[in-house]
Amino acid sequence: MLGYKEKTFILLFLVFAVVFFNGGLVEAADSSAQSSLEAPVFNSQVAVVSFLIVLVLILFIWEPLPVGIIAISIPVILITLKNWTEVTAEQALSGFSNNATITVMAMFVISRGIQNSGAVQILGSKIEGFAGDNKKKQVGAIAGLTGVIASAINNTPVVAAFIPMVTNLARRTKVSPSKLLIPLSYSAMLGGTITLFGTSTNILASEVSAKLINHPFGVFEFTKLGIIAFLVGFLYLITIGYYLTPEHISYGDKDLMKGYEMDEFLTEVEIKKDSPLLGESIGEVFKEIEPDLDIIQMTRENEQFMEPLNVKTIRAGDHLVIRATRETLLDFIKTKGIELLPDSQISQSQLEDSVQGQKVIELIVSDNSFVEGKTIKDVNFLERYNASLLAVRHGERIRHNDLKDFTLRAGDVLLLLVSKSTFGRLENNKNFIVEENISETADYDTADIGLGIGIIGIVIALASLNIISISIATLGGVVAMVAVNLVDPREIYEAINWEIFFLLAGLIPLGVAIEQTGTAKFIAHQLLKATDIFPPLIILSLFYLFTAVLTSVISNNASVVLMIPVAVGAAQQMGANPFAFILAITFASSSAFLSPIGYQTNLMIYGPGGYKFKDFIVVGTPLLILLSIIIPFFISVFWGI
């Protein structure tokens, strides 16, 4: 049976086959009989750039290499094929020094400074006091607060800061986190459409708009439309969306062992007096055995020990907590003088030790973490962090076996047994999000909060009043954040999402090629041929809908670069307002409601919410249809078509 990616490939192939070749080759054959003012011709340049677009889309879906690597190979390809792409060396490298690239990178650092100040955490902590255990109030408070904050700073760090708060709120009030996390992500997306700073998509779209029609976005130019989009999403999430959002994970019982179905995989055994293992180290004993059998914890004379246990010598009476399937365990112990304890199933309280500081936690792999795409074994995770790995959750699926060979992705949740020192290290590590015991608001200095809010306010004011360019304003914000110690200089490199940096650097020159070779006009013409029976408002809605679906498959920034030139070409051929079409594409690129893979915030909540892929389709489809009607309508009212 075909998987999601295979089906997506077939869909994209068919769509682009129709767009590029339906009539294209015929037009090329008949081009001598056509006037130069008529339909764009399908020539070798259009063919090559069209092929590159399809190739990039396929690679982004399949990800045979990291997306950033795929993206920075684009300038190399464009120069190699410069006779067809018409891209110069300067244009191929223009993405690295582009205003959008610089601004987006600076905003990641400024957002980190706001996060470090504690402003987001303090606001989040007020939600429980307001909503209590009322699920609808919780959804409303989370969606409302997230949207407002995401309008001022990049929405990805907002979601990263809120995930621990939301999951802890769910745990304390015995609400399923899956009921709250989709509203968190969706509202962050829609909140990001309120101002220019809300998401990297807006900043990139502004730069593309400036190049194509000499109209960059003002900071608040589309705020009225963004507020409408956010309010529609907010009302949807607390009404229809509330009933469609699933409840997958139950916190009715606070024992994480039950939530991760550890009953059959975690067992306590005792070393008997006649065991042949006595006197041997645990490392020697388990070096040659079944690889999917791990010692999680050892108890000796009421004192608990955890990783690293390799040097511990086995003694009679030692109790070992072993992670393995029951069959694997029984095969191992039958000749080793090891006995299953009568009550051998392990609860969370049995593993934890408040005196020694051992505790069971959930650890989320954050977006842009250095462990993405690597296995537990590759990054030497257990030894690096002195932790015992119990299970991994990826979406709805829980993995118990072959954990060291599990490839980590953003949003995966690791169930760990950690020491007090390890917990502190992980809590301060920006590669991960710790779901347990987030810092209390008392840890934050109100002066820092004032400084952080003041800096972002000044940056917005300078950019919105055109006193200085937006890229210089945001770079000044970075300097200010470092100067007031809200961002450590070494933290700047961690704060930047380098995948997005390389994505922008690679895609911007591709956009140049799409425009210069006439590919955008050709694709636009083909799309208009298929939709010429509709009025401009319906065509605008179709562009919105198509872009939103595309964004759910690839990424928001890729959608902007690929679709805005096409939308502008279509508008010009229809005699319509190109800025209206640019706005539709920009807003659609922040409407990746249909899958967990097209937008970073969806990916980050996928594991913690225990979601199925289809949950995003079920919850997101009505909202997408609603917005594909409302957004184009208000664009036509405010800006005209």
PAMARTOR-297743 format. One line per field, with one value per residue (C-alpha): residue number from 0; x, y, z. Coordinates in nm, 4 decimals, decimal comma. Example, Ala and Ser with C-alpha at 12.3 -4.5 7.8 and 13.67 -1.06 7.14 Angstrom:
BEGIN
num = 0_1
c1 = 1,2300_1,3670
c2 = -0,4500_-0,1060
c3 = 0,7800_0,7140
END
This chain:
BEGIN
num = 0_1_2_3_4_5_6_7_8_9_10_11_12_13_14_15_16_17_18_19_20_21_22_23_24_25_26_27_28_29_30_31_32_33_34_35_36_37_38_39_40_41_42_43_44_45_46_47_48_49_50_51_52_53_54_55_56_57_58_59_60_61_62_63_64_65_66_67_68_69_70_71_72_73_74_75_76_77_78_79_80_81_82_83_84_85_86_87_88_89_90_91_92_93_94_95_96_97_98_99_100_101_102_103_104_105_106_107_108_109_110_111_112_113_114_115_116_117_118_119_120_121_122_123_124_125_126_127_128_129_130_131_132_133_134_135_136_137_138_139_140_141_142_143_144_145_146_147_148_149_150_151_152_153_154_155_156_157_158_159_160_161_162_163_164_165_166_167_168_169_170_171_172_173_174_175_176_177_178_179_180_181_182_183_184_185_186_187_188_189_190_191_192_193_194_195_196_197_198_199_200_201_202_203_204_205_206_207_208_209_210_211_212_213_214_215_216_217_218_219_220_221_222_223_224_225_226_227_228_229_230_231_232_233_234_235_236_237_238_239_240_241_242_243_244_245_246_247_248_249_250_251_252_253_254_255_256_257_258_259_260_261_262_263_264_265_266_267_268_269_270_271_272_273_274_275_276_277_278_279_280_281_282_283_284_285_286_287_288_289_290_291_292_293_294_295_296_297_298_299_300_301_302_303_304_305_306_307_308_309_310_311_312_313_314_315_316_317_318_319_320_321_322_323_324_325_326_327_328_329_330_331_332_333_334_335_336_337_338_339_340_341_342_343_344_345_346_347_348_349_350_351_352_353_354_355_356_357_358_359_360_361_362_363_364_365_366_367_368_369_370_371_372_373_374_375_376_377_378_379_380_381_382_383_384_385_386_387_388_389_390_391_392_393_394_395_396_397_398_399_400_401_402_403_404_405_406_407_408_409_410_411_412_413_414_415_416_417_418_419_420_421_422_423_424_425_426_427_428_429_430_431_432_433_434_435_436_437_438_439_440_441_442_443_444_445_446_447_448_449_450_451_452_453_454_455_456_457_458_459_460_461_462_463_464_465_466_467_468_469_470_471_472_473_474_475_476_477_478_479_480_481_482_483_484_485_486_487_488_489_490_491_492_493_494_495_496_497_498_499_500_501_502_503_504_505_506_507_508_509_510_511_512_513_514_515_516_517_518_519_520_521_522_523_524_525_526_527_528_529_530_531_532_533_534_535_536_537_538_539_540_541_542_543_544_545_546_547_548_549_550_551_552_553_554_555_556_557_558_559_560_561_562_563_564_565_566_567_568_569_570_571_572_573_574_575_576_577_578_579_580_581_582_583_584_585_586_587_588_589_590_591_592_593_594_595_596_597_598_599_600_601_602_603_604_605_606_607_608_609_610_611_612_613_614_615_616_617_618_619_620_621_622_623_624_625_626_627_628_629_630_631_632_633_634_635_636_637_638_639_640
c1 = 0,0000_0,1295_0,2343_0,1617_0,4767_0,4185_0,0608_0,1780_0,4364_0,1760_-0,0518_0,2235_0,3409_-0,0084_-0,0649_0,2620_0,2193_-0,1082_0,0323_0,3515_0,2527_-0,1218_-0,1129_0,2456_0,4076_0,1286_0,1810_0,5529_0,4845_0,2472_0,4602_0,5613_0,2006_0,1536_0,2196_0,4779_0,1947_0,0056_0,0476_0,3979_0,5820_0,7052_1,0748_1,3906_1,4404_1,0901_1,1328_1,4584_1,3334_1,0033_1,1956_1,4004_1,0815_0,9419_1,2769_1,3005_0,9460_1,0127_1,3363_1,1660_0,8963_1,1311_1,4184_1,6957_1,9241_1,8524_1,6367_1,9114_2,1593_1,9052_1,8434_2,2084_2,2635_2,0100_2,2494_2,5094_2,2577_2,1374_2,4922_2,5691_2,2644_2,3037_2,2490_1,8923_1,8293_1,9749_2,1101_2,4439_2,6898_2,5873_2,2204_2,2895_2,4514_2,2067_2,0039_2,2869_2,2940_1,9262_1,7424_1,4850_1,7507_1,9219_1,5949_1,4684_1,7940_1,7937_1,4323_1,5238_1,7775_1,5387_1,2725_1,5230_1,5846_1,2126_1,1918_1,4927_1,3382_1,0497_0,7748_0,6201_0,6399_0,4811_0,1905_0,1491_0,1414_-0,1699_-0,3725_-0,4395_-0,5600_-0,8008_-0,9243_-0,8924_-0,9892_-1,2465_-1,1238_-1,2988_-1,1565_-0,8134_-0,8342_-0,9577_-0,6889_-0,4084_-0,5227_-0,5802_-0,2547_-0,0444_-0,1844_-0,1173_0,2430_0,3124_0,2141_0,5169_0,7894_0,8590_0,5873_0,8183_0,9901_0,6492_0,5277_0,8550_0,8084_0,4406_0,4615_0,5894_0,3332_0,0473_0,1462_0,1928_-0,1426_-0,2978_-0,1306_-0,2373_-0,5980_-0,6233_-0,6956_-0,5554_-0,2676_-0,3832_-0,6927_-0,4747_-0,1698_-0,3344_-0,5022_-0,1590_0,0023_-0,2834_-0,3235_0,0541_0,0346_-0,2580_-0,1143_0,1963_-0,0104_-0,0960_0,2345_0,5394_0,7455_0,5166_0,6807_0,9709_0,7134_0,5933_0,9457_1,0397_0,7129_0,7794_1,1187_0,9769_0,6965_0,9497_1,1429_0,8417_0,6133_0,8287_0,5915_0,7489_0,5164_0,4807_0,5025_0,1273_0,0154_-0,1934_-0,2708_-0,6440_-0,6566_-0,4395_-0,6718_-0,9690_-0,7859_-0,6885_-1,0397_-1,1913_-0,9394_-0,9963_-1,3742_-1,3349_-1,0981_-1,3329_-1,6426_-1,6265_-1,2558_-1,2956_-1,5214_-1,3027_-0,9767_-0,9026_-0,8124_-0,5362_-0,3291_-0,4982_-0,3527_-0,6279_-0,3523_-0,0319_0,1880_0,3830_0,4619_0,0977_0,0781_0,3722_0,2422_0,5536_0,3784_0,5255_0,8656_0,9916_1,0536_1,2280_1,4439_1,6656_2,0156_2,0175_2,3013_2,3836_2,3949_2,6959_2,7027_2,8237_3,1426_3,1160_3,0567_2,7279_2,9203_3,0880_2,7666_2,5556_2,8192_2,7465_2,3728_2,0610_2,1140_1,7571_1,7908_1,8996_1,9583_1,7658_1,8320_1,9977_1,8889_2,1315_2,0531_1,7732_2,0055_1,9208_2,1778_2,1205_2,3319_2,6229_2,6065_2,8694_3,1352_2,9031_2,9891_2,6929_2,6179_2,3630_2,0418_2,0838_1,7587_1,7763_1,5126_1,5404_1,3862_1,3089_1,0189_0,9045_1,0259_1,3739_1,3964_1,2886_1,5413_1,8149_1,7418_1,6615_2,0252_2,1644_2,0397_1,8038_1,4504_1,1485_1,0027_0,6391_0,5303_0,7752_0,5887_0,7356_0,5485_0,6842_0,7066_0,9235_1,1763_1,1907_1,3872_1,3266_1,6283_1,8771_1,6898_1,6093_1,2946_1,1059_1,0622_0,9387_1,1899_1,0857_1,3297_1,2964_1,2911_1,6443_1,7944_2,1371_2,0013_1,7476_1,8068_2,0466_1,9991_2,0353_2,3537_2,4918_2,4793_2,5897_2,2804_2,2644_2,6313_2,6359_2,3445_2,3765_2,0158_1,8228_1,5911_1,2589_1,0533_1,0075_0,6816_0,6513_0,3016_0,0609_0,3245_0,5247_0,8559_0,9905_1,2361_1,5668_1,5703_1,9390_1,8785_1,5745_1,6185_1,5123_1,2948_1,1632_0,8604_0,9664_0,9215_1,1750_1,0708_1,3798_1,4954_1,7388_1,9393_1,9010_2,2136_2,1053_1,7634_1,9279_2,1485_1,8575_1,6356_1,8964_1,9681_1,7879_1,8032_1,5301_1,2079_1,1558_0,7897_0,8298_0,8823_0,9222_1,0736_0,8401_0,7669_0,9504_1,2777_1,2377_1,3342_1,0638_1,3376_1,4488_1,0927_1,0671_1,3955_1,2950_0,9552_1,1127_1,3703_1,1162_0,8917_1,1722_1,2599_0,8976_0,8681_1,1890_1,0872_0,7224_0,8100_1,0758_1,3390_1,5848_1,5481_1,3924_1,7123_1,9196_1,6477_1,6444_2,0242_2,0186_1,7729_2,0211_2,2973_2,0649_1,9611_2,3272_2,4139_2,1496_2,2462_1,9168_2,1082_2,4523_2,6825_2,7421_2,3655_2,3201_2,4340_2,1976_1,9034_1,9255_1,7440_2,0178_1,7950_1,5711_1,8802_2,0001_1,6447_1,6082_1,9585_1,8839_1,5257_1,5636_1,7822_1,5405_1,2700_1,4906_1,5196_1,1451_1,0782_1,3604_1,3034_0,9305_0,8489_0,6206_0,4201_0,3978_0,2729_0,0308_-0,1046_-0,1605_-0,3399_-0,5581_-0,6487_-0,7849_-0,9748_-1,0745_-1,4433_-1,4231_-1,4288_-1,1088_-1,2288_-1,2751_-0,9324_-0,7823_-0,9465_-0,8118_-0,4592_-0,5012_-0,6265_-0,3586_-0,0782_-0,2076_-0,2147_0,1350_0,2589_0,1255_0,3501_0,6734_0,7312_0,5916_0,9023_0,9290_0,5635_0,6122_0,9116_0,7488_0,3942_0,4250_0,5880_0,3191_0,0417_0,1832_0,2037_-0,1581_-0,2733_-0,0913_-0,2375_-0,5875_-0,5373_-0,5930_-0,4180_-0,0934_-0,0597_-0,3900_-0,2534_0,0731_-0,1241_-0,3308_-0,0160_0,1436_-0,1551_-0,2002_0,1616_0,0717_-0,2247_-0,0468_-0,3295_-0,3457_-0,0319_0,2332_0,5250_0,4782_0,5155_0,7608_0,4979_0,2900_0,5984_0,6840_0,3445_0,3115_0,4808_0,3685_0,0074_0,0266_-0,1455_-0,2275_-0,1517_-0,5214_-0,5984_-0,4517_-0,6657_-0,9825_-0,9289_-0,7596_-0,9762_-1,2870_-1,0686_-0,8758_-1,1958_-1,3370_-1,0277_-0,9999_-1,3363_-1,2976_-0,9383_-0,9779_-1,3093_-1,1551_-0,8500_-1,0901_-1,2668_-0,9492_-0,7217_-0,9418_-0,8807
c2 = 0,0000_0,3478_0,5650_0,9345_1,0497_0,8218_0,9448_1,3041_1,2485_1,1095_1,4056_1,6604_1,4826_1,4883_1,8519_1,9697_1,7482_1,9236_2,2681_2,2386_2,0179_2,0561_2,2646_2,3770_2,1612_2,2339_2,6057_2,5593_2,3841_2,6575_2,9427_3,0656_3,1451_3,3368_3,6959_3,7797_3,9417_3,6156_3,3230_3,2524_2,9843_2,6579_2,6764_2,5075_2,7608_2,7109_2,3341_2,3320_2,5612_2,3732_2,0489_2,2071_2,3119_1,9584_1,8136_2,0484_1,9647_1,5916_1,6255_1,8375_1,5710_1,2708_1,4382_1,2008_1,4715_1,7417_2,0201_2,2759_2,0739_2,0353_2,4104_2,5213_2,2890_2,4940_2,7866_2,5363_2,3792_2,7204_2,8261_2,4905_2,5378_2,9153_2,9004_2,7981_2,9526_3,2980_3,3267_3,4997_3,4080_3,7200_3,6271_3,2672_3,3876_3,6717_3,4669_3,4687_3,8490_3,9108_4,1464_3,8768_3,6235_3,8720_3,9848_3,6326_3,5275_3,8384_3,7753_3,4258_3,5814_3,8541_3,5894_3,3939_3,7070_3,7494_3,3825_3,4125_3,7137_3,4971_3,7124_3,4237_3,1841_3,4303_3,4949_3,1218_3,0528_3,2696_3,0353_2,7760_3,0444_3,1738_2,8488_2,5960_2,2503_2,3795_2,2420_2,4999_2,7842_2,6274_2,6071_2,9665_3,1013_2,9124_3,0108_3,3755_3,4271_3,2389_3,4392_3,7742_3,6865_3,5261_3,8504_4,0272_3,7599_3,4563_3,1974_2,8935_2,9972_3,0850_2,7298_2,5904_2,7947_2,7013_2,3241_2,2474_2,4828_2,3264_1,9646_2,0380_2,2153_1,9083_1,6784_1,8825_1,9228_1,5688_1,6954_1,5249_1,7358_1,6481_1,8571_2,1641_2,1356_2,1627_2,4881_2,6044_2,5419_2,6679_2,9898_3,0495_3,0222_3,2613_3,4999_3,5168_3,6765_3,9853_4,1702_4,1466_4,0026_3,7096_3,4547_3,4223_3,3711_3,7314_3,8717_3,6583_3,7399_4,1106_4,0792_3,8872_4,1423_4,4268_4,2634_4,1759_4,4788_4,7203_4,6897_4,5590_4,5049_4,7596_4,6231_4,6678_4,6778_4,3612_4,3690_4,4187_4,1109_3,9146_3,9996_3,8754_3,5509_3,5009_3,5711_3,3270_3,0630_3,1405_3,1078_2,7883_2,6320_2,6955_2,5721_2,3254_2,2613_2,1836_1,8871_1,7652_1,7775_1,4279_1,3148_1,0567_1,0764_1,0448_1,1967_1,0561_0,8407_1,0408_0,7326_0,7804_0,4071_0,3383_0,6229_0,4741_0,1154_0,0003_-0,2917_-0,5517_-0,3900_-0,2987_-0,5740_-0,6024_-0,9083_-1,0275_-1,1790_-1,5102_-1,6456_-1,9228_-1,6951_-1,7529_-1,3760_-1,2945_-1,0913_-0,9871_-0,6291_-0,5420_-0,4166_-0,7545_-0,9521_-0,7509_-0,6862_-1,0092_-1,0452_-0,9523_-0,5876_-0,4904_-0,5552_-0,2686_-0,2299_0,0794_0,0794_-0,1234_-0,1286_-0,2486_-0,2285_0,0244_0,2516_0,3107_0,3419_0,4290_0,4842_0,4410_0,0924_-0,0864_-0,0810_-0,2029_-0,5531_-0,7873_-0,9099_-1,1502_-0,9714_-0,6948_-0,5880_-0,4919_-0,3074_-0,4379_-0,2921_-0,5738_-0,7719_-1,0484_-1,3160_-1,1620_-1,1326_-1,4923_-1,6237_-1,4312_-1,5168_-1,8892_-1,9998_-1,6948_-1,7430_-1,4496_-1,4556_-1,2517_-1,0748_-1,1566_-0,7997_-0,7397_-0,4677_-0,1229_0,1983_0,5497_0,5932_0,2807_0,4194_0,7647_0,8581_1,2036_1,1788_1,1054_1,3190_1,0438_1,1124_1,0080_1,2866_1,3416_1,5152_1,6659_1,7036_2,0700_2,2188_2,2707_2,0366_1,8967_1,5419_1,5627_1,2905_1,1036_0,7906_0,7648_0,5686_0,8234_1,1093_0,8906_1,0233_0,7955_0,8402_1,2114_1,2907_1,0097_0,9029_0,5783_0,5669_0,3887_0,4582_0,7018_0,8514_0,9629_1,0943_0,8220_0,5460_0,4403_0,2646_0,0220_-0,1896_-0,1118_0,2324_0,2985_0,2721_0,5020_0,8082_1,1222_1,3932_1,7239_1,6619_1,3131_1,2556_1,0548_0,8957_0,9101_0,8229_1,0984_1,2170_1,5619_1,6943_1,5513_1,7124_2,0501_2,0077_1,9059_2,1862_2,4413_2,2722_2,4479_2,1302_1,9842_2,0833_1,9334_1,8698_1,8338_2,1011_2,4082_2,7000_2,8907_3,2531_3,3603_3,2697_3,5584_3,9195_4,1739_4,4149_4,1615_4,1281_4,5056_4,5210_4,2418_4,3925_4,7361_4,6144_4,4400_4,7472_4,9763_4,7405_4,7369_5,1154_5,1851_4,9478_5,0560_5,4277_5,3618_5,5355_5,2614_4,9465_4,6423_4,4374_4,7038_4,7466_4,3763_4,3552_4,6438_4,4413_4,1529_4,3836_4,5245_4,1764_4,0816_4,4162_4,3728_4,0038_3,8607_3,6601_3,5164_3,5793_3,2054_3,1513_3,3468_3,0517_2,8159_3,0538_3,0753_2,8074_2,7323_2,5085_2,8073_3,0205_2,7760_2,7288_3,1022_3,1305_2,8518_2,9342_3,3073_3,2576_2,9885_3,2545_3,4769_3,2013_3,1361_3,5026_3,5801_3,2817_3,3451_3,0214_3,2054_3,3564_3,0238_2,8371_3,1210_3,0997_2,7252_2,7693_3,0447_2,8252_2,5699_2,8304_3,0951_3,0204_3,1649_3,5302_3,6780_3,6321_3,2567_3,2322_3,4141_3,1578_2,8722_3,0159_3,0409_2,6844_2,5354_2,7174_2,6064_2,2427_2,2782_2,4337_2,1364_1,9127_2,1107_2,4280_2,7777_2,9534_2,7252_2,7873_3,1644_3,1578_2,9180_3,0555_3,4353_3,4769_3,2534_3,4464_3,7792_3,6450_3,5320_3,8665_4,0566_3,8359_3,8874_4,2588_4,2068_4,3591_4,1611_4,2757_4,1065_3,7776_3,8221_3,8664_3,5560_3,3471_3,4944_3,4126_3,0708_2,9876_3,0288_2,7938_2,4561_2,2907_1,9614_1,7797_1,7756_1,8054_2,1332_2,3782_2,3708_2,4289_2,1308_1,9126_2,0196_1,9191_1,5931_1,3718_1,5475_1,5318_1,1672_1,2664_1,0591_1,2091_1,2173_1,4324_1,7340_1,6638_1,6237_1,9369_2,1461_2,0915_2,2855_2,5730_2,5825_2,5869_2,8610_3,0773_3,0149_3,1918_3,4633_3,5757_3,6353_3,8133_4,0613_4,1059_4,2173_4,4518_4,6126_4,6157_4,5281_4,2640
c3 = 0,0000_-0,0870_0,2024_0,2447_0,0673_-0,2310_-0,2670_-0,2365_-0,5095_-0,7455_-0,6706_-0,7312_-1,0444_-1,1916_-1,0968_-1,2492_-1,5541_-1,6221_-1,5450_-1,7466_-2,0352_-2,0832_-2,3923_-2,3247_-2,5894_-2,8300_-2,7733_-2,8316_-3,1626_-3,2712_-3,1371_-3,4854_-3,5582_-3,2326_-3,1524_-2,8881_-2,6920_-2,6644_-2,4267_-2,2945_-2,4880_-2,3405_-2,4326_-2,3087_-2,0283_-1,8958_-1,9248_-1,7260_-1,4467_-1,4319_-1,3923_-1,1111_-0,9317_-0,9474_-0,8406_-0,5412_-0,4343_-0,4548_-0,2563_0,0097_0,0493_0,0530_0,2402_0,1273_0,2701_0,5301_0,3847_0,4414_0,2342_-0,0455_-0,0384_-0,0592_-0,3536_-0,5521_-0,6245_-0,7486_-0,9853_-1,1056_-1,1961_-1,3570_-1,5796_-1,6167_-1,9937_-1,9172_-1,5737_-1,6614_-1,3052_-1,2503_-0,9739_-0,7806_-0,8047_-0,7057_-0,3831_-0,3203_-0,0728_0,1811_0,2027_0,1379_0,3731_0,4436_0,5432_0,7757_0,9324_0,9921_1,1577_1,3785_1,4822_1,6026_1,8402_1,9559_2,0186_2,2290_2,4350_2,5014_2,5951_2,8292_3,0015_3,1231_2,9704_2,7779_3,0738_3,3157_3,0824_3,0273_3,4002_3,4317_3,2130_3,4836_3,7241_3,4611_3,3081_3,5928_3,4697_3,2183_2,8847_2,6692_2,8746_2,8528_2,4734_2,4524_2,6858_2,5135_2,1637_2,2555_2,4415_2,1853_1,8956_2,0617_2,1508_1,8105_1,6398_1,7890_1,7922_1,5787_1,6395_1,6595_1,9865_2,1299_2,0761_2,2133_2,5315_2,5670_2,5123_2,8666_3,0169_2,8206_2,8917_3,2621_3,2697_3,1054_3,3587_3,6623_3,5465_3,4001_3,0492_2,7390_2,6002_2,2486_2,3221_2,3767_2,1507_1,8064_1,9176_2,0385_1,6993_1,4821_1,6834_1,6655_1,2850_1,2607_1,5188_1,3029_1,0240_1,2299_1,1835_0,9633_1,2507_1,3308_1,1038_0,8629_0,5873_0,6102_0,5959_0,2955_0,1169_0,1726_0,0068_-0,2910_-0,3232_-0,3235_-0,6093_-0,8229_-0,7823_-0,5770_-0,2799_0,0428_0,3371_0,6125_0,9669_1,0211_0,6566_0,6755_1,0497_0,9971_0,7759_1,0197_1,3085_1,1065_1,0204_1,3836_1,5150_1,2642_1,3744_1,7426_1,7137_1,5150_1,7700_2,0638_1,8757_1,5845_1,6223_1,9921_1,9141_1,6261_1,8237_1,9586_2,3102_2,2642_2,5828_2,9182_3,2329_3,4520_3,6020_3,6481_3,6170_3,2940_3,2877_3,2047_2,9550_2,7655_2,7935_2,9778_3,1544_2,9189_2,8760_3,2224_3,4772_3,8146_3,8850_4,1714_4,1534_4,3481_4,5666_4,3179_4,0117_3,7819_3,7290_4,0808_4,0827_3,7192_3,6085_3,4444_3,1388_3,0878_3,1364_2,8974_2,6301_2,4421_2,5035_2,3143_2,2061_2,2884_2,6610_2,8867_3,2591_3,3622_3,7346_4,0106_4,3754_4,6416_5,0152_4,9495_4,7489_4,3840_4,1038_3,7382_3,4278_3,3943_3,5472_3,3377_3,6104_3,8876_4,0128_4,0465_4,4000_4,5458_4,6366_4,3793_4,2164_3,8503_3,6495_3,2931_2,9768_2,7322_2,5948_2,8247_2,5774_2,5529_2,9303_2,9960_2,7420_2,9200_3,2855_3,2564_3,3100_3,4897_3,8457_3,8125_3,9516_3,8533_4,1560_4,2403_4,1736_3,8913_3,6984_3,7635_3,8419_3,8066_4,1861_4,2141_3,9670_4,1196_4,4304_4,5739_4,8054_4,5266_4,2761_4,0261_3,8285_3,5163_3,2634_2,9098_2,6824_2,3487_2,0601_1,9689_1,6214_1,4863_1,7477_1,6644_1,7201_1,4350_1,1777_1,4073_1,6148_1,9916_1,9288_1,6793_1,9304_2,2219_2,3983_2,7019_2,7921_2,7052_2,9357_3,1908_3,1373_3,0955_2,7938_2,8541_2,5398_2,2495_2,1241_1,7605_1,7029_1,8109_1,7939_2,0974_2,0373_2,3007_2,1029_1,9273_2,0844_2,0257_1,6498_1,6541_1,4282_1,6118_1,4591_1,5872_1,8088_1,9200_2,2927_2,4930_2,8223_3,0416_3,3915_3,4886_3,7857_3,9396_3,7660_3,4298_3,4658_3,5196_3,2132_2,9904_3,1216_3,0128_2,6781_2,3923_2,1802_2,4000_2,5725_2,9188_2,9917_3,3685_3,6298_3,4168_3,6021_3,8262_3,7459_4,0624_3,8892_3,6444_3,7020_3,6185_3,5074_3,2440_3,1225_3,0876_2,8978_2,6603_2,5810_2,5467_2,2937_2,0719_2,0977_1,9802_1,6927_1,5765_1,6090_1,4138_1,1333_1,1144_1,1024_0,8338_1,0457_0,9529_0,7436_0,9041_0,8723_1,0522_1,3169_1,3968_1,4006_1,6463_1,8533_1,8625_1,9840_2,2514_2,3710_2,4143_2,5776_2,8515_2,9043_2,7852_2,5249_2,5865_2,2857_2,2555_2,2545_1,9324_1,7225_1,9080_1,8712_1,4925_1,2979_1,0480_0,8399_0,7675_0,6965_0,4303_0,3042_0,2412_0,0961_-0,1532_-0,2449_-0,3084_-0,6199_-0,7399_-0,7244_-0,9386_-1,2000_-1,1974_-1,2696_-1,5159_-1,7438_-1,7802_-1,5986_-1,3556_-1,6386_-1,8181_-1,5093_-1,4357_-1,7890_-1,7572_-1,4262_-1,5702_-1,8684_-1,6222_-1,4202_-1,6759_-1,6251_-1,2726_-1,1629_-1,0102_-0,6503_-0,7014_-0,8691_-0,5708_-0,3403_-0,5501_-0,5277_-0,1506_-0,1240_-0,3506_-0,1666_0,1737_0,0599_-0,0857_0,2396_0,4340_0,2243_0,1878_0,3917_0,4298_0,2962_-0,0053_-0,0874_-0,0780_-0,3141_-0,5588_-0,5601_-0,5348_-0,8795_-1,0285_-0,8524_-0,9697_-1,3245_-1,3087_-1,1735_-1,4470_-1,7201_-1,5784_-1,5269_-1,1542_-0,8524_-0,8018_-0,4400_-0,3576_-0,4904_-0,2977_0,0241_-0,0487_-0,0972_0,2169_0,4363_0,2769_0,3585_0,7264_0,6915_0,7032_0,8948_0,7047_0,8179_1,0910_0,8471_0,6593_0,9479_1,2406_1,5098_1,3935_1,3951_1,7504_1,8924_1,6956_1,9561_2,2772_2,1597_2,0537_1,7305_1,4272_1,0874_1,0042_1,3107_1,1332_0,8271_1,0348_1,2447_0,9773_0,6697_0,7847_0,9060_0,5779_0,3716_0,5931_0,5577_0,1829_0,1537_0,4172_0,3507_-0,0266_0,0380_0,2820_0,0581_-0,2159_0,0294_0,1673_-0,1385_-0,4336_-0,6993
END
